Amino acid sequence: MKPTGLLAALLAVASAMLHPAEVRATEIRIATWNIAWLSNTPLPDRAAVARCEQERKAQPDASLRSPACQGNVFRMGGAYGALSVYARLLDADVVALQEIEGEEALRRVFDERQYVFRVADSPGRQRTAFAVRRAILAGPAQFREVREIGAAHRERPRHALEAVLPLLGGTELRLLNVHLKSFCHQVPLTTDTPDCRILAAQVGPLENWIDEAAQRGAPFLVLGDFNRVFDVEGPQARSAGRTVNMWPELDDNDPAGLKLKLLTRGLRHSSGCQHNTPAGKSSYFIDHFVAGGAALGRVPGNVVEHSYKILESDERAKRVPPRFLSDHCAISIQFQL
């Protein structure tokens, strides 16, 4: 006798309970999230926050302020609690993070029983980092700093961080988490400013990593805060030996057969997720996902923006003012195993 639909469903659930190791996810969620100056230690009270905000007004250079105030977002414990709620609701299996002071900061936001952490050893407090869910790994994750990408910014280098993840099911996924130089968002990289000169110098080492990853043939993703609006760039890659636009330089079919896909192409942020620029809030994406190699066929859907409005479901978290969260919302993709 064939089981009815309801009976078949019950049998499937029972089988899953009896043989949990055989039930595996077919997709994982990968996110990138710039948490904006996430310090290891919360400030003790509102008076301390007010002192730091006064120091920021008096001294724009964060490195010259008192140790507790060397950032641009000053949080108490309640803000860390709200970020932790957000991380739980985000429910990502892999999170590439930017502007993280250290692992202590990550432990305040993510459950260390569930996630493996790695933070780059850059100077300052704006480090790249990964949080990787232990349950998706078939073996130890491997991490490596790609210092040459941050080296162009000699005073405050932000090293890129590579992760090689042996996933359940046999896939080895290579990720590169970047936080490139800011304040050259939309103008040509040949613009004669210190910020554009640094960003232009970072393109070559980034392109080298992509080319090497492509030659391996395995799936790879570059994700993070590129600080670049690719949607306004022109088609010209180079002029007189200098890089003019980043995306045409990266996606140049060199080595032969190189194919990349900018997964954030054409997207705009909602009002609650617009990031800060010197000219005000911007809806253009500067956080991106770039897929290459075998990853091109493994991202079935669109990039998803995760607004802080999801905190409305938590009575405490929803009371935290937005300025204590981040001016970047997390964005995510689904990756097929």
N, C-alpha and C positions, 0 to 999 in steps of 0.2 A: 504494500500500500504506500502510495506516495504521501509524504507529509504535506499538510496544508501550509499556506503561506505563514500563518502565525506560528505553527509548530516548527517549521523550518527555521524561522527567525530565532525561536527559543533554543533550538538545537545548536545554532551557530554561536549564540551567546554562551551556552554551556561549554561548547568546545573551546571557545576562547578562554574561558575561565580555567579549564582543565589543562590547556596547552598555551599559556601566555607567551612563551618564547616564540611560538609560531606566528603570532599576530604582530605584524610590524607595520609601521606607517609607510605609505607609498610616497609621501611628500614631507618635506621639512620647511619650516618658515625661517627665512633669513632676513634680518633687519639691519639697518644702519641708523645710528642715533647719536647726535652730538648733544651731550647733556650740559654743555656750557659751564665750564669751570667747576666741575664736581670735585670738591675738596674732600680729603680724608675725614675731616672732623667738622661737625656742625658747630655753628656759633651758639653760645650759651643762652642768649636772650636778645630782645629787641634793641636794647641799648648797644650791644656789640654790633648788631647789623647797622644801626645808625652811625656808629663811629666809622665803620668800614666804608659806608656810602659817602661820608664826609671826606675820608681820605682819598677816595676815588675822584671826587670832584677837585680836590686840591692837587693831586698827583696822578696824572693820566698813566704814567708808566707803572704798571702793577708791580714790577720787580723792585721798585724803590719804596714800596709801602711796608708797613709792619707785617710780620709773617702771616698773621691771621687774615689779612686783608689783601693778599696778593692774588686777586682775581677780579671778576666783574659781576659775579652773582654771589650774594652772601646769604647763606641759608641757615635756618635753625632746624632742629630735629623734625618738626612737622613737615617741612618741605621734602626731606629725605623720605619720610613716610609716604608722602604723596607720589614721589617718584617710584617708590617700591610698589605701590598699588598699580601705577601705570605699567611698570615692567611686567607685573603678574598678568595684567589684562592684555598686554602686547603678546605674551605667550609665545615668544620666538624661541626657536631651537638654537640659533646662532645670532649673536648681536655683535656687530662691529661698532665700537664706541669711540668717540673723540672727546677730548678735553677732560681727561680723567687723571686725577693726581696719583692714585695708586689702588692696590687691591683692597685696602681698607674701605675706600669709597665705594667700590663695587659691592662689597659685602653688605653695605647699608641699603643697596638697591635690589640686588639679586640674591637668591637663596644659594649659598655656597654648597649645600648638600646636593643641589640639582645641577650646578654649573661649574665648569672648569674656567678659571680666569687666567688671563695673561695681559700684562701691561707693558708697553714699550719703555725702555730705559732712556727716554729723552730728558734733557734738562727742563726745568720749569714744571708747570702743572697742566699743560695742555697735551697730554699723552694719548696716543691711540691705544686701544685695548680690545680684547675679545672676551665675551662670555659665551661658552659653548655648553649646551646641555649634555650631560654625561650619557644619557640614555640613547643618544643617536650614534655614539661612537663604537666602532668595532675594535678599537685599539687606542693607544695614546695619541692625542693630537700633537702635532709638531709645530713649533712657532719659531719665527726668525725675524729679526729686525732688518729692514731694508733702509739702512742709514743714508745711502746715497741720494734717496729721494728727498730727505729733509736737509741734506748737507748744504744746499744752496742758501738757506736761511741761517747763516753762521751764528748770529747772536741768539736765536731762539729756534733751533732745529726741531721739527716735529717728525720723528722717524716714522716711516710706514711700517706696518706689521703684517707679516705673512703668516697664514695658518694653513696647514695641510691636514685635512680631516679624513681619516679612514672611516667611512660611514657604513652602517649596517646595510647589508645587501651587496657590498663589494666595491662601491664607488669611492674613489679618492678625489676629494674636492679641494682645489687650491683657491685660497682667497687672499686678496691684498686689501688691507684697510689703510686708507690715505686720509690725511688732513693737510691739504695744500695751502699755499700762501693766500691770504685774503687781500681784499681791496684792489683786485684787478679783475672784477667779475665780468665785465661786458666789453671793455675796450680791447683793441688788438694787443697782443703780447709784446709787440714792438714799441708800445707806448713807453716814453722815457720817464718812468717813475721807479723808485726802489722796489715797490711791491710787484710791478709787472716784470721787472728784470729777474726777480727771484722766482716768480711763478714760471716764467719762460725757461729758466734754467732747470726747473724740476721736470719738465716735459720729457727730456731725453732719458733720464734714469727710469721714469715711469714707462716710457715706450720700450726700453730694454727689457724690463720685467715682463711686459705683455708679450713681447716677441719670444722670449724664452719659454714662457708658459704655453704659448701657442704651439711651439715646436714639440712640446711634450705630448700634445694631442689629447690630454685629459681635460675634463671640464674645469674652467676657472672663471672667477668673478673678481672684478675690481669694484670696490664699494667704499663709501665714506663721503667726507666733505671735500669736494674738489674745489670749492670756492670759485666756480666757473659756471656761467650761464651758457651752455652749449647751444641753446635754441636761437641765440642772436649772433652766433658766429657765422662768418662767411665761409665759402668753400676753399679759400686759399690756405694751404698749409704753411708755405715758406716764401720768403722774399729776400733776395740777396744773402742767402745762407742763414737767415734768422726765422724762428718760428713765429708765425703771425696768429694762427688760430690753433687751439689745442686739439679739438676733435679730428679735423682733417689730418693732422700730423699723426695721431694715434691710429686712426682707421685708414691706413695708407696701402693696404694690400702688400705689405713688406714685413716679414717674409712672404713669398708667393703663397697665395691661398688664405692669407690671414683674413678672418671675418670676425667683426665685432658687432655687437648690437647695444645701442644706448637705450636701456629699458625705460628711462625717464623722459624720452623724447616727447615734446609737446605737452607735458603735464604742467599744471599750475597748482599752487597751494591754496587751500581754503583760507579764509580770513584769520582763523586762529592759529595757523601754522606758518605764517609769513615770517621770514627771517629778517634780522636787522641789517641794514646797510648804512653807510654815511648819508645817503639821500633819504633814509626812512625805510619803512617796511617794503618788502618785495615778495611778489607771488611766484617769481621764477625759481625753479629748482636749482640749487647748487650742491645738494646731496644727490648722489647718483648711484646707479648700478650699471656696470658694463659687463656683458656676458661674452665669453669667447670659448673657442674649442667646442668640446662636446656639451658644454652648458647651453649652447644656442638652442637646442631642442628640448631643454628640460625645464623651462620656465613657462608654464602653460597659460598663466593669466597676466594681469596687469600689476603694476606697482600700486601698493595700497598705502595711503597716508593715514596715520593713526593720530587723530586729534586729541588734545588734552580734554576735550569735552567728555571723553569716556570716564573721567574722574567724577562726573556728576552722580555716578552710581554709588559712590562712597561718601558717607556723611562727613568724615574728617578731611579727606583729600580734597573735596570740592571747595573747601574754605581757604585753601592755600592760594594766594594771589599768583597770577600767571608769571609775574616777573621772577618768582622764585623757582620756576620750573625750568624752562629753556626756550629760547627763541627758535629752536629746531624741533619739529615733531619727528618721531621715528617714521621711517617708511620701510615697507617690507615686500618680499616676493615669496612665492611658493616654488620650491625646487624639487623636481621629481627625482626620486632615488633610482 
